[in-house]
Amino acid sequence: MTPSTTPTATYRLQLQPEFPFAAAERAVPHLAGLGVSHVHLSPILEAVPGSTHGYDVTDHRAVRAELGGEDGLRALAATARAHGLGLVVDLVPNHMAADPRYNHALREVLREGPDSPYARWFDIDWEAEDGRLLLPVLPARLSEVRERMRVEDGVLRLDEQEFPLRAGTEELPLTELLDAQWYRLAWWRLARTELNYRRFFTISDLIGVRVEDPEVFDATHATIVRLVRDGVVDGLRIDHPDGLADPQGYLERLREATDGRCWTVVEKILTGTEPLPVDWPVAGTTGYDALRYVDGVFVDPVGADELLDVYREFAGRAGDRGGCWEATARRAAYEVVTHELAAETSALTRIAGRVCAADPELRDHAPWALQTAIRELLVRVPVYRTYRTGGEQVLTEEAARGAKAAFAVAEESEAVDTVRALALGRLGDGPAHRAFRARFAQTSSALRAKSVEDTAFYRYTPLLSANEVGGDPGRPAVTPEEFHAYCLRLARDWPATGTVLTTHDTKRSADVRAGISVLAQCPTVWAALLEEVAGVPAPDPHLAWTAWQTAFGFGTADADRLGPAVLKSVREAGLHTSWTEPDPVYERAVTDFVAAGPGRIPLRSASEAAFALEPHIRAQLLGAALVQLTMPGVPELYQGTEREYRALVDPDNRQPFAVGEDDDKAAVVRAALRVRRERPDVFGARESYLPLAASGPAAAHCLAFARAGEVVTAVTRLPLRLAEAGGWQDTELVLPEGRWTDLLDGVREFTGGPDSEVKLAELFDARPVALLGRLPE
């Protein structure tokens, strides 16, 4: 059996030494039985030994030996193909592990310096460190670790670290030997301000790769391209394209290299209504935009506002310091651009300074003014980054005026105009000009990710289910009209885009978020629950809110799993402790609180009011699952999510996959995947999405749509509010013409047409969702 080029549905498996290719091969019959068309594998190329994620690539030339090597991958592909499945692979073009023990290319650069043939692989500013690469990897200052350094077998060793030596320096005394290298070893804390290589976000252990260079592209993609051309790999998920100097150029080169043979999606985070660039040669995104719309359409907008009031009263200024999402995000951006990304803004300042020094009309811009202008413009970029076109829509005149307000002297604020013009490509197209444009965009995406996803999302927490990548915590609800408009755009423009609800990067799985989102329908119940557990003292009210809401969504009291997730949240928030400046006393208080409270008290069954929410949580959970599986796009299931799956932020959500027992969710998933597999034209055709509107007193509680007149999805929205209003009563739904069968039970039949209204009380009498298939005439 040969899988089709475009998947009907994918299933993501997290490969790791405990779950190698052979384990994935054993899972193939189960996945084929579910009804997916492709198995989606996390990164497969050689990575740091023991890595549980594979994003720390060390060698593009080989398939990872710890997973079974290329033979293991080909065996998996053969078994998958025998079951009618293809393989989609996660590809990491932007960065590699910055560890010279395993990264052969970096090791040669450290040995040979800027003349190494591998030097072009990395964005290194050799001028910034007098011709050396700064390596901030020492656990303490050099003076404190010098005695532990030794030269053995032609390399410099420090504990488990090792560094290559420049030829002819092996016999030098240690001080002279260190000074003679092409690199400077330094305390890890210097990475914040002194780094002179591009990294992934703020992670100094991952060094950026210059795939915009054709030779670097060829060298880093030869293995993947060969696997695609050999038919081993059928699709590619491109990790973090915004980190690349030229995403569109990269994608065009990738399409050419693979002869356009594979389905390709990009992990592009779209903000608000931001569109995916239409000229990118891809099928679409990996689906975080779909996640926002699916989650949002199940959130009560009125209740979300009421919940925000409860949050402000409960948490006060301890969390977001005022209760405004936009202000929280802006403050976080200033902190990150000033501290964690100080090295990146310094690099931009150096490049801008070189451009200005070469132009007599620009030479009088002081470095501090250029740096201030860079910072002020970066924090005002409303999306992840600019591209070849459309920059004026991001770096607007309004943004420039706001940036200028940071200057006390009007004449000095003209640096903003220079930086903006340079970022937009209006000052020329020389090497330094191009370098600034690319680095400004790359830094913008790192700033957005670090300040929003990794900081503000942990500070502003009225409704935690909205705090996912691509989400808008300031506006968590999406109207049915907005949802339908989004789906119509997908069906028209990106019918093969990816859609997701849970990924390896979601902070809470979809089922955990479903439990949390119900709280927007009952803010007073949530406030009462917090009163009931007020006897468990917390270090601060913001932490208490976040921890208890996380525990409510999680559903069970499990300190071993909740504890690390809550501790990670306070470190990411950076209000009382952080990864780089930990407060052991505060962190111990956090751990003790979780153990005594959220990790011990089963909140969902702590009171009759909380227990009464269970059927409504179930309705949210099933509704979101069915909508994602039948809306436009190619749905992806994360490992284990075919049944109820409660997981928290990584590493909790990256455990080795194991087949579990089916539940009522699994029945819905199987039915949806089966109909997608049996009727691919229904779900892949453009113009195949038709919103269906119910009529009657509870019409707003039904979300329904038809796919190409052959399949109908109908689900319950805001089920608690529906129950409070008296249920469905006389609410009806008109199905498209024809006879329809219930695909979830295979028994019930309904008649469509304007004169054959279906009572929703009847449609939803067995379960809060319905999937109907049109019977042949």
C-alpha positions in Angstrom: 0.0 0.0 0.0 1.3 3.4 -0.9 0.4 6.5 1.2 -0.9 9.6 -0.5 1.3 12.6 -0.9 -0.9 14.8 1.3 -1.7 13.2 4.7 -5.3 12.8 5.8 -4.1 12.8 9.4 -0.8 12.5 11.2 0.3 11.0 14.6 3.3 12.5 16.4 5.7 10.2 18.2 8.5 11.5 20.5 11.6 9.5 19.7 14.2 9.1 22.4 16.7 6.4 23.5 13.9 4.8 25.5 11.6 4.9 22.5 13.7 4.3 19.3 12.7 3.4 15.8 12.1 -0.2 16.7 9.5 0.8 19.3 7.8 3.1 16.8 7.7 0.2 14.4 5.9 -1.9 16.9 3.3 0.9 17.3 2.5 1.1 13.6 -0.4 -1.5 13.6 -2.1 0.5 16.4 -1.7 3.8 14.5 -2.9 2.3 11.2 -5.9 0.9 13.1 -6.7 4.4 14.4 -7.0 5.7 10.8 -4.1 8.1 10.5 -2.2 8.2 7.2 1.2 9.3 8.4 3.5 8.8 11.4 5.2 12.1 12.4 8.6 11.6 14.0 10.5 14.0 16.2 14.0 14.9 14.9 15.9 11.9 13.6 19.4 13.2 12.9 22.4 12.7 15.2 21.9 14.6 18.5 23.6 15.0 21.9 23.8 11.5 23.5 20.8 10.9 25.7 18.7 13.7 24.3 15.0 13.1 24.8 13.9 15.6 22.2 16.5 15.6 19.4 16.5 19.4 18.7 20.2 19.5 19.8 21.5 18.3 16.5 25.2 17.4 16.3 25.7 15.9 12.9 23.4 16.3 9.8 25.3 13.5 8.0 23.8 10.6 10.0 20.5 9.3 11.3 20.7 9.1 15.1 22.5 5.9 16.2 20.8 5.8 19.6 17.4 5.5 17.8 18.6 2.7 15.5 20.4 4.5 12.8 19.4 4.7 9.2 18.7 1.0 9.0 16.2 1.3 11.9 14.6 4.2 10.2 14.3 2.4 6.9 12.8 -0.6 8.7 10.2 1.6 10.3 9.4 3.2 7.0 8.9 -0.2 5.4 6.6 -1.4 8.1 4.7 1.8 8.0 4.3 1.5 4.2 3.1 -2.1 4.5 0.3 -0.7 6.7 -0.5 2.1 4.3 1.3 4.8 6.3 3.9 7.3 5.4 6.5 9.2 7.5 6.7 12.9 8.3 9.9 14.0 10.0 10.6 17.0 12.2 13.5 19.0 10.6 15.7 21.4 12.6 17.4 23.8 10.1 18.0 26.8 12.4 20.4 25.5 15.0 22.7 22.8 16.3 24.1 21.9 19.7 26.9 24.2 20.8 28.9 21.3 22.2 32.3 20.7 20.6 32.4 17.2 22.0 29.7 16.1 19.5 29.2 19.0 17.0 31.9 18.1 14.4 31.5 21.4 12.5 31.8 23.6 15.6 34.8 21.6 16.8 36.7 22.3 13.6 35.8 26.0 13.8 37.3 26.1 17.4 40.4 24.3 16.1 41.0 26.3 12.9 39.3 29.6 13.5 37.8 31.9 10.9 39.7 30.1 8.1 38.0 26.8 8.8 35.7 25.7 5.9 33.0 25.3 8.6 33.3 28.9 9.8 30.7 29.9 7.3 28.2 27.6 9.0 27.7 29.9 12.0 26.9 33.6 12.6 30.1 34.6 14.4 31.1 38.2 14.9 34.9 37.6 15.0 35.6 41.4 15.4 33.6 41.5 18.7 36.1 39.4 20.6 39.4 40.3 18.9 39.1 37.5 16.4 37.9 34.8 18.9 34.7 33.0 19.6 33.4 33.6 23.1 32.3 30.3 24.7 30.4 31.1 27.9 30.4 27.5 29.1 32.4 27.5 32.4 30.5 26.7 35.6 32.3 29.5 37.4 34.8 32.2 36.7 38.0 31.0 34.9 40.1 31.7 38.0 37.9 29.3 40.0 38.1 26.4 37.6 41.6 26.8 36.2 43.1 24.2 38.5 40.7 21.5 37.1 41.7 22.1 33.5 44.1 19.7 31.9 45.4 18.8 28.4 44.9 15.2 27.5 45.1 13.4 24.1 45.4 16.8 22.3 42.3 18.4 23.8 41.6 20.7 26.7 39.4 19.1 29.4 37.3 20.5 32.2 35.3 17.9 34.0 33.0 16.5 31.3 33.7 19.3 28.9 36.4 19.1 26.2 37.7 21.6 23.7 40.0 21.2 20.6 43.3 22.9 20.6 44.8 25.1 17.9 47.6 23.3 16.1 51.0 23.8 17.8 49.6 25.0 21.2 49.4 21.7 23.1 52.7 22.2 25.0 52.1 25.8 26.1 51.6 26.6 29.8 47.8 26.9 30.6 47.6 30.7 30.6 49.4 31.0 27.3 47.5 28.0 25.9 44.1 29.6 26.6 45.2 32.9 25.1 46.4 31.2 21.9 43.1 29.6 21.0 40.5 30.7 18.5 38.0 30.8 21.3 37.8 32.4 24.8 36.4 30.2 27.6 34.2 32.3 29.9 31.8 32.0 32.8 28.3 31.0 31.6 26.7 34.1 32.9 28.5 36.3 30.3 26.3 34.8 27.6 23.6 37.4 28.5 25.7 40.4 27.4 28.9 39.3 25.7 28.0 36.5 23.3 29.3 36.9 19.7 27.5 34.1 18.0 23.8 33.7 17.1 22.0 31.3 19.3 18.5 29.8 19.5 16.3 32.2 21.5 18.3 32.7 24.7 19.7 29.2 24.8 23.5 29.4 24.5 23.8 25.7 24.2 22.2 25.9 20.7 24.2 27.7 18.0 22.4 29.2 15.0 23.2 27.7 11.5 23.5 29.8 8.4 21.4 27.7 6.0 20.9 30.7 3.8 24.4 29.9 2.5 23.9 27.4 -0.4 26.9 25.3 0.7 25.7 25.1 4.3 22.2 24.2 3.1 23.5 21.4 0.9 25.8 20.0 3.7 23.1 20.1 6.4 20.3 18.8 4.2 21.9 16.1 2.1 20.7 13.2 4.3 17.2 14.4 4.6 16.9 15.1 0.9 18.3 11.7 0.1 15.7 10.1 2.4 12.9 12.1 0.7 14.1 11.1 -2.8 14.4 7.4 -1.7 10.7 7.5 -0.5 11.6 6.9 3.1 10.3 10.3 4.2 7.1 11.7 2.8 6.7 14.9 4.7 8.6 17.5 6.6 7.8 19.7 9.6 10.1 22.7 9.6 11.0 23.8 13.1 11.2 27.5 13.9 11.5 29.0 10.4 11.5 32.5 12.0 15.0 31.9 13.2 16.3 31.7 9.7 17.8 34.7 7.9 15.5 34.2 4.9 12.6 31.8 5.6 11.1 32.1 2.1 14.4 31.6 0.4 15.1 28.6 2.6 11.7 27.0 1.8 12.1 27.6 -1.9 15.5 25.9 -1.9 14.1 23.0 0.2 11.3 22.5 -2.4 13.8 22.5 -5.2 16.0 20.0 -3.4 13.2 17.6 -2.7 11.6 18.1 -6.2 8.4 19.2 -4.4 7.8 15.6 -3.5 6.8 16.0 0.1 4.1 17.7 2.2 5.8 20.5 4.1 4.4 22.5 7.0 6.2 25.2 9.1 6.1 25.8 12.8 5.1 29.4 12.1 3.4 31.2 15.0 0.8 33.6 13.6 -0.3 36.5 15.9 -4.0 37.5 15.9 -5.2 37.6 12.3 -1.7 37.6 10.8 -1.7 35.6 7.6 0.9 33.1 6.6 2.9 34.6 3.7 1.2 33.5 0.6 4.4 33.0 -1.4 5.9 30.5 1.0 6.0 27.1 -0.9 4.4 25.1 1.9 1.1 23.4 2.7 0.6 25.6 5.7 1.6 25.8 9.4 1.9 23.1 12.0 -1.4 24.3 13.5 -0.9 26.6 16.5 -3.3 29.1 14.8 -6.0 26.4 14.6 -5.4 25.6 18.3 -6.2 29.1 19.2 -9.5 29.2 17.3 -10.6 25.7 18.4 -9.9 26.5 22.1 -11.3 30.0 21.8 -14.7 29.0 20.4 -15.3 26.9 23.5 -14.6 29.9 25.9 -17.5 32.0 27.3 -16.5 35.6 26.6 -18.8 37.1 29.3 -17.6 34.6 31.9 -13.9 35.2 30.9 -14.3 38.9 31.7 -15.9 38.0 35.1 -13.1 35.6 35.8 -10.6 38.4 35.1 -12.3 40.5 37.8 -12.0 37.5 40.2 -8.3 37.2 39.3 -7.5 40.8 39.8 -9.2 40.7 43.2 -7.5 37.5 44.2 -4.0 38.0 42.8 -3.7 41.7 43.0 -0.4 43.1 41.9 1.5 39.9 42.7 1.1 38.4 39.2 0.7 40.7 36.2 1.0 43.9 38.3 -2.2 45.5 37.2 -4.3 43.0 35.4 -3.7 44.1 31.8 -2.4 41.7 29.3 -0.9 44.2 26.9 1.0 46.0 29.7 2.2 42.7 31.0 3.5 41.6 27.6 5.2 45.0 27.0 6.9 45.0 30.4 8.2 41.4 29.8 9.5 42.5 26.4 11.5 45.4 27.9 13.0 43.0 30.5 14.0 40.4 28.0 15.4 42.8 25.4 17.4 44.5 28.1 18.7 41.5 29.9 18.4 38.0 28.3 18.9 39.4 24.7 21.4 42.1 25.6 24.0 40.3 23.6 21.7 40.2 20.5 21.0 43.9 20.7 24.7 44.6 21.1 25.4 42.6 18.0 22.7 44.6 16.1 24.3 47.8 17.4 27.7 46.9 16.2 26.3 46.1 12.7 24.3 49.4 12.6 27.4 51.2 13.7 29.4 49.8 10.8 26.7 50.9 8.4 26.6 54.4 9.8 30.4 54.7 9.9 30.5 54.0 6.2 28.0 56.8 5.4 29.1 60.4 6.1 25.4 61.4 6.7 24.9 58.8 9.4 28.2 58.9 11.3 27.0 61.1 14.1 24.6 58.5 15.5 26.0 57.5 18.9 26.2 53.8 19.7 23.9 54.2 22.7 21.3 56.0 20.6 21.4 53.2 18.0 21.1 50.6 20.7 18.2 52.5 22.3 16.4 52.8 18.9 16.9 49.1 18.3 15.5 48.1 21.6 12.5 50.4 21.4 11.6 49.2 17.9 12.0 45.6 18.8 9.5 45.7 21.7 7.0 47.3 19.3 7.0 44.6 16.7 3.5 43.1 17.1 4.2 39.8 15.4 7.2 37.4 15.5 9.2 39.0 12.7 9.2 40.9 9.4 9.8 39.3 6.1 10.8 40.3 2.6 7.6 42.3 2.1 5.1 43.8 4.4 7.7 45.3 6.8 6.0 48.7 6.9 2.9 47.0 8.3 5.0 45.8 11.3 7.5 48.6 11.7 4.9 51.3 11.3 5.2 55.1 11.7 3.3 54.8 14.9 5.9 52.3 16.2 8.6 54.8 15.3 6.9 57.6 17.2 6.5 55.4 20.2 10.2 54.5 20.1 11.2 58.1 19.8 9.5 58.9 23.1 12.3 57.1 24.9 14.7 59.9 23.9 15.0 63.1 25.9 16.5 65.0 23.0 14.5 65.1 19.8 17.5 65.3 17.5 19.0 62.1 19.1 15.7 60.3 18.5 16.5 60.4 14.7 18.4 57.2 15.3 15.0 55.5 15.3 14.4 56.6 11.7 17.9 55.3 10.7 17.3 51.9 12.4 13.8 51.6 11.0 15.1 52.4 7.5 17.9 49.9 7.9 15.5 47.2 9.1 13.2 47.9 6.1 16.0 47.7 3.6 15.8 51.4 2.7 19.5 52.3 3.3 21.1 50.0 0.8 21.8 46.4 0.1 25.4 45.8 1.1 26.6 42.9 3.2 26.2 44.8 6.5 22.8 46.1 5.5 21.6 42.6 4.7 23.1 41.2 7.9 21.2 43.9 10.0 17.9 43.1 8.3 18.2 39.4 8.9 19.5 39.7 12.5 16.8 42.3 13.4 14.1 39.9 12.2 15.8 36.9 13.9 16.1 38.8 17.2 12.5 40.0 16.9 11.3 36.4 16.8 13.5 35.4 19.8 12.2 38.4 21.7 8.6 37.6 21.0 9.0 33.9 22.0 10.9 34.6 25.1 8.9 37.6 26.4 5.4 36.3 25.5 5.5 32.5 25.5 8.1 32.1 28.3 7.5 35.1 30.5 4.2 36.9 30.1 2.2 33.7 29.7 3.3 32.8 33.2 2.6 36.2 34.7 -0.9 36.9 33.4 -3.0 33.9 34.3 -6.7 34.6 34.6 -7.6 31.7 32.3 -4.6 29.4 31.8 -6.1 27.5 28.9 -5.6 30.7 26.7 -1.9 30.8 27.5 -0.6 28.6 24.6 1.6 29.5 21.7 -0.3 31.7 19.3 -3.0 32.4 21.9 -4.2 35.7 23.2 -4.7 35.7 27.0 -6.1 39.2 26.7 -8.9 37.9 24.5 -9.3 34.2 25.1 -12.8 33.8 23.5 -13.4 33.4 19.8 -17.0 33.8 18.5 -18.5 31.1 16.3 -18.6 33.7 13.4 -14.9 34.2 13.8 -14.2 30.5 13.9 -16.3 29.9 10.7 -14.5 32.7 8.9 -11.2 31.2 9.9 -12.2 27.8 8.6 -13.4 29.3 5.4 -10.0 30.9 4.8 -8.2 27.7 5.5 -10.5 25.7 3.1 -9.9 28.3 0.4 -6.2 29.2 0.9 -4.5 26.4 2.9 -6.6 23.2 2.7 -3.6 21.0 3.6 -2.3 23.1 6.5 -1.7 21.3 9.8 -4.0 21.6 12.8 -3.2 20.6 16.4 -4.6 20.7 19.9 -1.7 19.1 21.8 2.0 19.1 20.9 5.3 18.4 22.5 5.5 22.1 23.2 2.0 22.9 24.6 2.1 23.9 28.2 -1.0 21.9 29.0 -2.6 19.2 26.9 -5.9 19.9 25.3 -7.8 17.8 27.9 -6.2 19.8 30.7 -7.2 23.0 29.0 -10.7 21.8 28.5 -11.1 21.5 32.3 -9.7 25.0 32.8 -11.8 26.6 30.1 -15.0 25.5 31.7 -14.1 27.8 34.6 -15.0 30.8 32.3 -18.6 29.5 32.5 -18.6 29.5 36.3 -16.3 32.2 37.8 -18.3 32.3 41.0 -17.8 28.5 41.5 -14.1 29.0 40.9 -13.9 31.8 43.5 -15.8 29.6 46.0 -13.3 26.7 45.4 -10.4 29.0 46.1 -12.1 30.0 49.3 -12.4 26.3 50.3 -8.7 25.7 49.9 -7.6 29.1 51.4 -6.4 27.2 54.5 -3.3 25.9 52.6 -0.9 28.9 52.8 0.8 29.8 49.5 4.0 31.9 49.0 1.9 34.5 47.1 -1.7 34.7 45.7 -0.6 34.7 42.1 1.1 31.4 42.6 -1.9 30.0 44.5 -4.2 30.9 41.6 -1.9 29.4 38.9 -1.2 26.2 40.8 -4.8 25.5 41.8 -6.1 26.3 38.3 -3.4 24.0 36.8 -4.4 21.3 39.3 -8.1 21.7 38.4 -7.4 21.2 34.8 -5.1 18.3 35.5 -7.9 16.6 37.4 -6.0 14.5 39.9 -3.8 15.4 42.9 -0.3 14.3 41.9 2.5 16.3 43.5 5.2 14.4 41.5 3.8 15.8 38.3 2.3 19.1 39.4 5.3 20.1 41.4 7.8 20.4 38.6 5.3 22.1 36.3 4.4 24.8 39.0 8.1 25.3 39.8 8.8 25.8 36.1 6.0 28.3 35.9 7.4 30.5 38.7 10.9 30.3 37.2 9.6 31.4 33.8 7.6 34.2 35.3 10.7 35.6 36.9 8.8 37.5 39.5 10.3 35.9 42.6 12.8 33.4 41.2 14.3 32.4 37.8 16.4 29.9 36.0 19.5 32.1 36.2 18.8 33.8 39.6 17.0 31.1 41.7 15.7 31.9 45.1 16.1 28.6 47.0 13.9 29.7 49.9 11.0 30.8 47.7 11.3 27.6 45.5 11.2 25.4 48.6 8.1 27.3 49.7 6.5 26.6 46.3 7.4 22.9 46.5 6.0 22.6 50.0 2.8 24.4 49.0 2.1 22.1 46.0 2.8 19.1 48.2 0.3 20.3 50.9 -2.3 21.7 48.6 -2.8 21.1 44.8 -0.7 18.0 44.9 -2.7 16.5 47.8 -6.3 17.8 47.5 -8.3 16.4 44.5 -9.9 19.8 43.7 -12.3 18.5 41.0 -14.0 16.3 43.6 -13.4 18.5 46.6 -17.0 19.8 46.6 -20.3 19.0 45.0 -20.1 22.1 42.8 -16.8 21.1 41.4 -17.8 17.5 40.8 -20.9 18.7 39.0 -18.6 20.3 36.3 -17.3 16.9 35.1 -19.9 16.3 32.4 -19.4 19.8 31.1 -15.6 19.3 31.0 -16.3 16.1 29.1 -18.4 18.0 26.6 -15.6 20.6 26.0 -13.0 17.8 25.6 -15.0 15.8 23.1 -16.2 18.9 21.2 -12.7 20.3 20.7 -11.4 16.9 19.6 -14.1 16.4 17.0 -13.9 19.9 15.7 -10.2 19.7 15.2 -10.4 16.3 13.4 -13.0 17.5 10.9 -12.3 21.1 10.3 -10.2 22.2 7.2 -6.6 21.1 7.3 -4.7 18.0 8.2 -5.2 17.1 11.9 -2.4 15.9 14.0 -2.8 13.7 17.0 0.0 13.9 19.6 1.0 10.5 21.1 -1.7 9.2 23.4 -4.3 11.9 22.7 -6.6 9.4 20.9 -7.9 8.8 24.4 -8.2 11.2 27.4 -4.7 12.6 27.8 -3.7 14.8 30.7 -0.2 16.2 30.5 1.6 19.3 31.7 4.6 21.2 30.3 7.7 19.4 29.2 9.2 17.1 30.2 5.9 15.8 31.6 4.4 15.6 28.1 7.3 13.9 26.5 7.2 10.5 28.1 7.7 7.4 26.0 4.6 6.4 24.1 2.5 3.4 25.2 -0.8 2.1 23.8 -3.6 2.6 26.2 -7.2 1.4 26.5 -9.9 3.0 24.5 -12.5 5.3 26.1 -15.4 7.4 24.7 -13.0 9.9 23.4 -11.2 7.2 21.4 -14.5 6.2 19.9 -15.0 9.8 18.6 -11.4 10.0 17.3 -11.6 6.6 15.5 -14.9 7.6 13.8 -13.5 10.9 12.7 -10.3 9.5 11.4 -12.1 6.7 9.6 -14.4 9.0 7.7 -11.4 11.2 6.8 -9.6 8.2 5.4 -12.6 6.8 3.6 -13.6 10.2 2.1 -10.4 12.2 1.5 -11.9 14.3 -1.2 -14.5 15.6 1.2 -11.9 17.0 3.6 -9.2 18.0 1.1 -11.3 19.9 -1.5 -11.3 23.7 -1.5 -14.6 25.4 -0.9 -15.7 22.3 1.1 -16.6 24.1 4.3 -20.2 25.2 5.0 -21.2 26.7 8.4 -24.5 25.5 9.7 -26.6 27.7 12.0 -29.0 26.3 14.5 -32.3 28.1 15.3 -34.1 28.4 18.6 -33.4 29.5 22.2 -30.1 27.7 22.6 -28.8 28.2 19.0 -25.6 29.9 20.3 -24.6 26.6 22.1 -24.4 24.6 18.9 -21.3 24.8 16.6 -21.9 22.9 13.4 -20.5 22.7 9.9 -20.7 20.5 6.8 -17.8 19.2 4.7 -18.6 19.1 1.0 -22.2 18.2 1.7 -21.1 14.7 2.8 -20.1 14.9 6.5 -21.6 17.1 9.3 -20.0 17.9 12.6 -22.1 19.3 15.4 -20.9 19.9 18.9 -22.1 21.6 22.1 -20.7 25.0 23.1 -20.6 26.3 26.6 -22.5 23.3 28.0 -22.7 24.6 31.6 -24.4 27.8 30.4 -26.7 25.7 28.3 -27.7 23.6 31.3 -28.3 26.7 33.4 -30.6 28.1 30.6 -32.8 25.0 30.6 -31.1 22.8 27.9 -31.8 22.6 24.2 -35.6 23.1 24.5 -36.9 23.6 20.9 -33.6 24.4 19.3 -33.2 22.8 15.9 -30.6 22.3 13.2 -31.3 22.0 9.5 -29.0 19.4 7.8 -28.1 19.6 4.1 -30.4 17.6 1.8 -30.3 13.9 2.0 -30.3 11.0 4.4 -27.8 11.1 7.2 -26.4 8.4 9.5 -24.8 8.8 12.9 -21.2 7.7 12.4 -20.6 7.4 16.1 -23.2 4.7 16.7 -23.9 3.5 13.1 -27.6 3.2 14.0 -29.5 6.4 14.0 -30.6 8.2 10.8 -31.7 11.7 10.2 -33.3 13.5 7.2 -31.9 16.7 5.9 -33.5 19.6 4.0 -35.3 22.8 4.8 -38.5 21.0 5.8 -36.8 18.4 8.1 -35.4 20.2 11.1 -33.5 18.0 13.6 -34.1 18.6 17.3 -30.8 19.1 19.0 -32.2 17.5 22.1 -32.5 14.3 20.0 -29.2 14.8 18.1 -27.3 15.1 21.4 -29.3 12.7 23.6 -26.5 10.1 23.7 -23.4 12.4 23.8 -22.7 16.1 23.5 -21.2 15.7 20.0 -22.4 14.3 16.7 -20.7 13.2 13.5 -23.0 12.5 10.6 -22.3 10.9 7.2 -24.5 11.4 4.1 -26.0 8.1 2.9 -25.9 7.3 -0.8 -29.1 7.9 -2.7 
